[in-house]
Amino acid sequence: MKVILDIAIVLKGKHVYKMLRKVILTDLFPIPGIRIEDPAWKDSKIPTSIVCNFTEKYYLVNFENVKLDSEQYCDQEVEMYKHHGWKPPNEWPR
């Protein structure tokens, strides 16, 4: 089954700076309350929502926004996530 992880990098008080996504193929499936680990995070995270699409055979897992104070910090965070396999919308598979 495909598990799609989504997270937003947000410029505090302004707007979503960048959406990032990571796609994982696994026999495991997310459930409410599960803690998910990723090399991009110091600590595991609990999803804010999990949506299952049985027709297209995937789980969409959303996490709390990452809120940062400046565009420079947002750029640094985006690059760190990309280093760990997360992709911005223009690189998402169709």
WOQUI-V229782 format. One record per pair of residues at least 24 apart in sequence whose C-alpha atoms are under 6 Angstrom apart, sorted by the first residue. I is the first residue (numbers start at 1). J is the second residue. Records with the same first field share a line. If there is no record, write none. Layout:
I->J ; J
//
This chain:
1->25 ; 26 ; 27 ; 58
2->58
3->58 ; 59
4->60 ; 61
5->61
6->62
7->63
8->65
9->65 ; 66
10->66 ; 67
11->67 ; 68 ; 69
12->67 ; 68 ; 69
19->88
20->86 ; 87 ; 88
21->86 ; 87
22->86
40->81 ; 84
//
